[in-house]
């Protein structure tokens, strides 16, 4: 009698477990640890907003860390995510190198890593599942092609100053490389000066002031690795009594609303698009990785190029 009762209780317990287990698994929220570079530009703010709202919409528990543009903060955040046993880690690396050790720690903890917006430089690409974001090299080439076409009838030298992004970051390296690859075909294009403006408006203005101090009469073109630096540089150009987009042709990258406003005011010639709206794409990849589905090693964002002539027409459609 006793053994029958025990069997019945065990059977009922097994049944309860069988019913509640799928429910529990179905209800288990995916936890994503995301380390953002900082809030250095309009682009980055839009990128953060996209990640946060997409996580909410996808029902993913997001643990968000702002690295304030410091690699050590980012490494600390990734270690904290590992300690918290999150399901997936995603981050936009401040710079390309120096992440190998912490990525090995994530791999040892069996936590998959997704790179967003920027890549890392590593010999072992099994340390991350996928890299999603723009083709920075192609953005640089687009900027170069636009300039070559714009200046095709210009016989004299074309002197360019360049505002680079954060030193050692993937976009700064590739946007420089892609641009130079295109313009070097014609010896009339010369980069007079090239210096980092760290992707910020304030630094962009400061560096442009220094460029103008030494070479104001020689500068024909400004190539800025992002819109925020270009907008800072526009202020410096105006303060020096020159007309931006007329006296100095200005090319930048990102195509944020601020750039469209500058183009509509006739102060910026062209902006190459780099979309920050990676949130939905990231959440889709996170769900696929957790479900054990295969994810492509490289997911490229599709983007365009916007000269000032189309700015007013395109502006109402911009989401960032």
Secondary structure by P-SEA (a helix, b strand, c coil): caaaaaaaaaaaaaaaaaaaaaaaaaabbbbbbbbbcccccaaaaaaaaaaaaaaaaaccccccccccccaaaaaaaaaaaaaacccbbbbbccccccaaaaaaaaaaacbbbbbcccccccccccccccccccaaaaaaaaaaaaaaaaacccccbbbbbbbccccccaaaaaaaaaaaacccccccccccbbbbccccaaaaaaaaaaaaacccccccbbbbccaaaaaaaaaaaaaacccccccbbbbbccccaaaaaaaaaccccbbbbbbccaaaaaaaaaaaaaaccccccbbbbbcccccccccccccccccc
